[in-house]
Amino acid sequence: MADEKKLVEGEYLMYQGKPLVREGDTIIYGDLNHDACVLCLDIMGYTGEGDDRVPSKVLIQVVDAKDPNKIIKQGDKKSLHDAFTLGLTWLEIELKKAQA
């Protein structure tokens, strides 16, 4: 029973064939059931007010899909775009390592 994989029902935004899910200030990119690791972006701060609010600090983590407490790589950027771009690069490298 502990090894049983849980799937959340519903449709997800897909980007390059992988789910991209946001809950609150956390964004997860990757498939926890099929990938060796996933990208986790945590929005740590914002600038602006109301509809003009944009992320100003984003924590980037590539984490082990089997053990989310195991951080493989970590860093931060000042914009969501830069964080996602760097995180995708790190994730791709780590997924290639896991396949080798």
Secondary structure as GFF3:
##gff-version 3
##sequence-region A 1 100
A	DSSP	beta_strand	13	15	.	.	.	ID=ss1
A	DSSP	beta_strand	18	23	.	.	.	ID=ss2
A	DSSP	beta_strand	26	29	.	.	.	ID=ss3
A	DSSP	beta_strand	37	47	.	.	.	ID=ss4
A	DSSP	three_ten_helix	50	52	.	.	.	ID=ss5
A	DSSP	beta_strand	54	64	.	.	.	ID=ss6
A	DSSP	beta_strand	71	77	.	.	.	ID=ss7
A	DSSP	alpha_helix	80	99	.	.	.	ID=ss8
###
